Amino acid sequence: MKRFGLLFLGVLATAQCGGGGGGTGPSPNSIVVSAGNAQVGAAGTALAESLAVIVKDQGNAVLAGVNVTFTVTGGGGSVSPASRLTNALGIAKTLRTLGPNAGTQTVAASAANLTPVQFSAVAQINGAVNIANGTTGPLTDTVGATKAESLMVLVTDQNATPVPGVAVAWTAAGGSVSAASVPTGAAGLSKVQFTYGTAAGSQSATATVTGLVGSPVSISLNATAGTAVSIVKTAGDGGAAAPSSQVNYTVQSRDTHGNPKGGVTIDWAVGTGGGSITPAQNTTQANGNATAMRTLGAGVGAQTATATAAALPGAPADTFTTTAAIVTTVQVANFSFTPSTLTNIPGGAREHHRPDVGKRAADVHHGRDVHVSVHEPSGEHERKRDGSSLGSR
């Protein structure tokens, strides 16, 4: 009987030690949040309560001496310490310091091969978390106008409750705002007046509370040109073309700030030199431009045409000038000329030449032949239309 009793006790002891033969004993089977989740605190500061987890084995008994790692997974900031062994109650704790921005911030806690658990906290800045655009009314107006409705932003906490007393910084591009900083009122709103700048096109205002979710808030606006008061020449003036050829003239109607403005009636008329212009009347387009085609007269010299905006104050008018001229190119190669002689050149015609080919043209006279000469090492020779030499000079 004594031998049997000893054998039974030996088997029982072996079973309690995990089966013998190198058994490992209890191991981590679960990790759960114990304390510190869902806190709210000021951004950049430590939370009031430590983050804590509890680790248990497969028999649901707490485990001491298990290493738990804490890792910041969202929002920045830090944990201290980053890892800790569970105490006799199976608990490991760390102190959480929030990151600098508002919003949800997270930490993960892990042990062994178990699925990590998550801690979440909300960081506030002056009690606020979010900023959003609250502007109403039209966002397009004439240059220089002041928007009738204020620009505004709404500042709230994590529960969408308006937060008063938060300073909002305002800036503008293209236009201007009435104040550089405006705190939120009781309804959580910060408001400014916006005045459109003098240049037509896209303009904007920006509201900023650094660190809030949604900051900065950009509000896009559009400025349109004012009433047209003038016209200016933009293309076609001062050129040269052959008699009876066609050229295009363009004017642009503009407001007092120089912005193009469409819808202005333009009357076109021939000034000097004869010929014609068409259409006789048209209207500037959305880009402020109106174009007419001028057919020059048959003569040479300066020819003019006018564009008039009779409906604008002072009936502004622009005069276009084009010089009608005959242009002939003389090609020089191996001391021959194509053409060799120019005849019946109108009075006032001018000579143009390229110095690099070593040629010059004789004076041009109305109704007379033109003789073209070249330089040779032995002297200078002239050739007429028949190609014969006129001799050395």
C-alpha positions in Angstrom: 0.0 0.0 0.0 2.8 2.5 0.7 4.4 1.9 -2.7 1.0 2.5 -4.5 0.5 5.7 -2.6 3.9 7.1 -3.6 3.3 6.2 -7.2 -0.1 8.1 -7.3 1.5 11.2 -5.8 4.2 11.2 -8.4 1.7 11.0 -11.3 -0.3 13.9 -9.8 2.8 16.1 -9.4 3.7 15.4 -13.0 0.3 16.4 -14.3 0.4 19.7 -12.3 3.7 20.7 -13.9 2.4 20.6 -17.5 3.1 17.0 -18.3 6.8 16.9 -17.5 9.4 16.4 -20.1 10.3 20.1 -20.5 6.8 21.7 -20.1 6.8 25.5 -20.3 4.1 26.3 -17.8 1.4 29.1 -18.2 1.7 31.4 -21.2 -0.1 34.6 -22.3 -3.4 33.9 -23.8 -5.2 37.3 -23.8 -4.5 41.0 -23.4 -7.3 43.5 -22.8 -7.5 47.2 -22.0 -7.7 47.7 -18.2 -7.8 51.5 -17.9 -7.0 54.8 -19.7 -9.1 54.4 -22.9 -11.2 57.2 -24.4 -9.7 60.1 -22.6 -9.9 63.8 -23.6 -7.0 66.1 -23.0 -5.2 69.2 -24.2 -2.9 68.6 -27.2 0.7 68.3 -26.3 0.0 67.4 -22.6 0.0 64.1 -20.7 -3.3 62.4 -20.1 -4.6 62.3 -16.6 -4.9 58.5 -16.4 -2.2 56.0 -17.4 -2.9 53.5 -20.2 -3.2 50.0 -18.7 -3.6 46.4 -19.9 -4.1 43.1 -18.2 -2.6 39.9 -19.5 -4.1 36.4 -18.6 -3.1 32.8 -19.4 -5.2 30.1 -21.0 -6.8 29.4 -17.7 -7.9 33.0 -17.4 -5.4 33.6 -14.6 -3.5 36.8 -14.5 0.2 36.5 -15.5 3.0 38.4 -14.0 6.3 39.1 -15.7 5.0 39.4 -19.3 6.6 42.1 -21.4 4.0 44.5 -22.9 5.0 47.0 -25.7 3.2 50.3 -26.1 3.4 52.0 -29.6 2.0 55.3 -30.8 0.0 54.6 -33.9 -1.8 57.9 -34.6 -1.5 61.6 -33.8 2.1 61.7 -32.6 3.1 62.3 -29.1 4.8 59.7 -26.9 4.4 56.9 -24.3 6.6 56.4 -21.3 7.8 53.7 -20.8 7.5 52.1 -24.3 7.5 48.6 -22.7 6.9 47.3 -19.2 6.5 43.9 -17.5 3.1 43.0 -16.0 3.0 43.2 -12.2 1.6 40.5 -9.8 -1.9 41.5 -10.9 -1.0 41.0 -14.6 -1.2 44.7 -15.3 1.2 46.9 -17.3 0.9 50.7 -17.5 2.4 53.6 -19.5 1.9 57.4 -19.4 0.5 58.9 -22.7 1.5 62.4 -23.8 -0.7 63.6 -26.7 0.7 65.0 -29.9 0.5 68.7 -30.9 -2.6 68.6 -33.1 -6.3 68.2 -32.2 -8.3 65.1 -33.1 -8.2 61.4 -32.4 -4.9 59.9 -31.3 -4.1 56.2 -30.8 -1.7 53.8 -29.1 -1.4 50.0 -29.5 -0.4 47.6 -26.7 1.0 44.2 -27.6 2.3 41.1 -25.8 3.9 37.9 -27.2 2.0 36.9 -30.4 -1.4 38.1 -29.2 -3.4 40.6 -31.3 -2.6 44.1 -30.1 -5.3 46.2 -28.2 -6.0 49.8 -29.1 -6.3 52.9 -26.9 -7.9 56.1 -28.3 -7.9 59.6 -27.0 -9.1 63.0 -28.2 -6.7 66.0 -28.2 -8.2 69.5 -28.0 -6.8 73.0 -28.7 -8.5 75.6 -26.5 -11.3 73.1 -26.1 -11.7 72.7 -29.8 -11.1 69.9 -32.3 -12.6 70.9 -35.7 -12.9 74.0 -38.0 -15.1 74.2 -41.0 -16.3 76.7 -43.6 -19.6 78.3 -42.7 -19.7 80.9 -45.4 -23.0 81.6 -47.3 -24.1 83.7 -50.2 -22.6 84.4 -53.6 -18.8 84.1 -54.0 -18.6 86.2 -57.2 -18.7 90.0 -57.5 -17.2 92.9 -59.4 -13.6 94.0 -58.7 -13.4 96.4 -55.8 -16.7 95.3 -54.3 -17.2 94.2 -50.7 -19.0 90.9 -50.3 -22.4 91.5 -48.7 -22.3 88.4 -46.5 -19.4 87.8 -44.1 -16.9 85.0 -44.6 -17.2 82.7 -41.6 -15.8 79.5 -40.1 -17.3 77.3 -37.4 -15.1 75.9 -34.6 -16.4 72.8 -32.6 -15.3 70.2 -30.2 -15.3 66.4 -30.8 -19.1 66.3 -30.2 -19.8 69.1 -32.8 -20.5 71.5 -29.9 -19.5 75.1 -30.9 -16.5 76.4 -29.0 -16.2 80.2 -28.2 -13.1 82.2 -27.6 -10.8 80.5 -30.2 -8.6 82.9 -32.1 -8.9 82.4 -35.9 -6.2 83.9 -38.1 -7.5 85.3 -41.5 -5.5 86.0 -44.7 -6.5 86.9 -48.2 -5.0 86.5 -51.7 -6.2 88.8 -54.5 -8.5 90.7 -52.2 -8.5 91.7 -48.5 -10.1 90.8 -45.2 -11.3 93.2 -42.6 -9.3 91.7 -39.7 -6.2 89.5 -39.4 -7.5 87.7 -36.3 -11.1 87.2 -35.0 -12.0 85.0 -32.0 -15.1 82.8 -32.2 -18.3 84.0 -30.6 -20.8 82.2 -28.6 -22.0 80.2 -31.6 -18.4 79.1 -32.4 -18.2 81.4 -35.5 -15.4 83.7 -36.6 -16.4 86.3 -39.2 -14.7 88.8 -41.5 -15.7 91.1 -44.4 -14.0 90.4 -47.8 -13.2 93.1 -50.4 -12.4 91.9 -53.9 -9.1 93.1 -55.4 -8.8 95.1 -58.6 -7.6 92.2 -60.8 -10.4 90.1 -62.3 -10.2 86.3 -61.7 -9.7 83.9 -58.8 -9.3 85.3 -55.3 -9.3 83.6 -51.9 -9.4 83.9 -48.1 -8.0 81.5 -45.6 -8.9 80.9 -42.0 -6.4 79.1 -39.7 -6.3 77.6 -36.3 -3.1 75.6 -36.3 -3.6 72.1 -35.2 -7.4 71.9 -35.5 -8.8 69.2 -37.8 -9.8 70.9 -41.1 -7.3 73.8 -40.7 -6.6 75.8 -42.8 -10.0 76.5 -44.3 -9.7 78.0 -47.8 -12.6 80.0 -49.3 -12.5 80.5 -53.1 -14.0 83.6 -54.7 -14.1 85.2 -58.2 -13.9 88.8 -59.2 -15.3 90.0 -62.5 -14.4 93.1 -64.6 -16.1 96.3 -63.9 -17.8 98.6 -66.5 -15.7 99.2 -69.6 -14.3 102.7 -70.0 -11.6 102.5 -72.6 -10.3 100.5 -75.6 -6.7 99.8 -76.5 -4.9 98.5 -79.6 -3.6 94.9 -79.0 -2.6 93.7 -82.4 -2.0 94.8 -86.0 -0.8 98.4 -85.6 2.5 99.7 -87.0 3.1 96.9 -89.5 4.0 96.8 -93.2 2.3 94.9 -96.1 1.9 95.0 -99.8 -0.6 97.4 -101.4 -4.1 95.9 -101.7 -3.2 93.1 -99.2 -5.1 92.4 -96.0 -4.2 92.8 -92.4 -6.1 92.3 -89.1 -6.5 94.9 -86.4 -7.6 94.1 -82.8 -8.8 96.3 -79.9 -9.6 95.3 -76.4 -12.2 97.0 -74.2 -11.2 97.4 -70.5 -12.5 98.6 -67.2 -10.8 101.3 -65.0 -8.4 98.7 -63.6 -7.3 97.5 -67.1 -9.3 94.2 -66.9 -10.8 93.0 -70.3 -14.5 93.6 -70.5 -16.7 92.2 -73.3 -20.0 93.5 -74.7 -18.7 96.9 -76.1 -19.7 97.9 -79.6 -16.8 98.9 -81.9 -17.2 101.0 -85.1 -14.5 100.5 -87.7 -13.7 102.9 -90.5 -11.0 103.5 -93.1 -8.9 106.6 -92.5 -6.4 107.4 -95.2 -5.0 105.4 -98.1 -8.3 104.0 -99.5 -9.2 100.3 -99.4 -11.8 99.0 -97.0 -12.4 97.4 -93.6 -14.8 94.8 -92.5 -17.0 94.4 -90.5 -18.0 98.0 -90.1 -19.2 97.2 -86.6 -18.8 94.4 -84.1 -18.9 93.7 -80.4 -16.0 92.8 -78.1 -16.0 89.2 -76.9 -15.8 87.8 -73.3 -12.0 88.4 -73.5 -12.6 92.0 -74.4 -11.3 91.6 -78.0 -12.8 92.7 -81.3 -11.0 92.2 -84.6 -11.6 93.7 -88.1 -9.9 92.9 -91.5 -8.3 95.9 -93.3 -7.8 95.7 -97.1 -5.2 98.2 -98.0 -5.5 100.6 -100.9 -3.4 100.2 -104.1 -1.0 103.0 -103.3 2.2 102.9 -101.1 2.9 104.6 -97.9 1.1 105.0 -94.6 -2.6 104.0 -94.5 -4.8 104.3 -91.5 -8.1 103.0 -90.0 -9.9 103.8 -86.8 -11.8 101.8 -84.1 -14.3 103.8 -82.0 -16.4 102.8 -79.0 -19.1 105.4 -79.3 -21.1 104.2 -76.3 -18.3 104.6 -73.8 -17.7 107.9 -72.0 -15.8 110.2 -74.3 -16.2 107.9 -77.3 -12.6 106.6 -77.1 -11.0 105.9 -80.5 -7.8 104.2 -81.6 -6.0 104.8 -84.9 -4.2 101.9 -86.7 -1.4 102.6 -89.2 0.0 100.2 -91.8 2.7 101.0 -94.3 1.9 99.8 -97.8 5.2 98.8 -99.4 6.6 96.7 -102.3 9.1 94.2 -101.0 11.4 92.5 -103.5 14.1 90.0 -102.6 17.3 89.9 -104.7 19.3 86.7 -104.4 23.1 86.8 -104.9 25.1 83.8 -105.9 28.4 83.5 -107.9 28.2 87.2 -108.8 24.8 86.8 -110.5 21.5 88.3 -109.3 17.9 87.1 -109.3 16.3 89.3 -110.5 19.2 91.2 -112.1 17.2 94.5 -112.4 14.3 96.0 -110.7 12.2 98.5 -112.7 9.5 101.0 -111.9 10.2 101.1 -108.2 7.7 103.6 -106.6 9.1 106.7 -105.1 10.1 106.4 -101.4 11.1 102.8 -101.7 14.1 101.8 -99.5 17.0 99.5 -99.9 17.6 96.5 -97.6 20.6 94.3 -97.8 22.6 91.7 -95.9 26.2 92.7 -95.3 27.4 89.1 -95.2 26.9 88.5 -98.9 29.1 91.5 -99.8 26.7 93.3 -102.1 25.1 96.7 -102.3 22.4 98.2 -104.3 22.6 101.4 -106.3 20.3 104.2 -105.3 16.6 103.5 -106.1 14.8 106.0 -108.2 11.2 106.1 -109.2 10.6 104.7 -112.7 14.3 103.9 -113.4 16.3 100.6 -113.6 18.1 99.4 -110.4 21.7 98.3 -110.9 23.1 95.9 -108.3 26.8 95.6 -107.7 29.2 93.2 -105.9 32.7 93.5 -104.5 35.6 91.5 -106.0 39.2 91.5 -104.9 40.3 93.2 -108.1 37.6 95.9 -107.9 34.0 96.6 -107.9 31.8 95.6 -110.9 28.2 96.3 -111.7 25.8 94.1 -113.6 22.6 95.2 -115.3 19.6 93.3 -116.3 21.3 91.7 -119.3 24.1 90.5 -117.1 26.8 92.6 -118.9 29.5 94.3 -116.8 29.4 98.1 -116.4 33.1 98.1 -115.6 35.2 98.7 -112.6 35.0 101.8 -110.4 
